[in-house]
Amino acid sequence: MFEALLSRLTGPAPDPLPDADARLALSALLVRVARTDGEYSGAEKERIGKIIAARYKLSPFEAQKLQSEAETLEGEAPDTVRFTRAIKDVVPYDERIAVIEALWQVVLADGDRAAEEDALLRLVASLLGVNDRDSNMARQRVAG
C-alpha cells in the first residue's frame, strides 16, 4: 500500500515529498514516538488525532483516516531517520520546531514521560536540524 512512499523515503537521495506524503510521514513520526515506550494509549491516539486535524485543517473523519494510514506506515517503515529526512527536506525550520512541539504533546499526553521517549525526541530533534535550545523551549511550551 505504501510501497512508493517507502521507496522514496529509503532512496539514497530522496526527492522532496509531495504535501500528502509529507503529511503522512509526519503523522507516522507522531505514531512512532507514541509507540516508543511500548504503549500506544488512548490519550496518545487522541492527541495525535487532534494534532493532525488542527495542523492540516481536517475533519475528524479525515484526521482519523490519515492517522490510520500513519499507523500502518509506521509499522512498515524501516527507521526513524527516513521520516525525519523526508520532513526536514520539505518543512521550513520554524515549522520543524512546531513538529517538535507536536511530538512533545504526544509524549506528554499519557502523563508518563518515559526515558525511551526522551531519547527518541533528542534524536528526532537532531535529525530535523532543530538545535537543543529550540527543542527544550518547545518542550517547555507544551509542558506549560
Secondary structure, DSSP 8 states (H G I E B T S, - for coil): --HHHHHHHHSSS-----HHHHHHHHHHHHHHHHHTTS---HHHHHHHHHHHHHHHT--HHHHHHHHHHHHHHHHH---HHHHHHHHHHHS-HHHHHHHHHHHHHHHHHTS---HHHHHHHHHHHHHTT--HHHHHHHHHHHH-
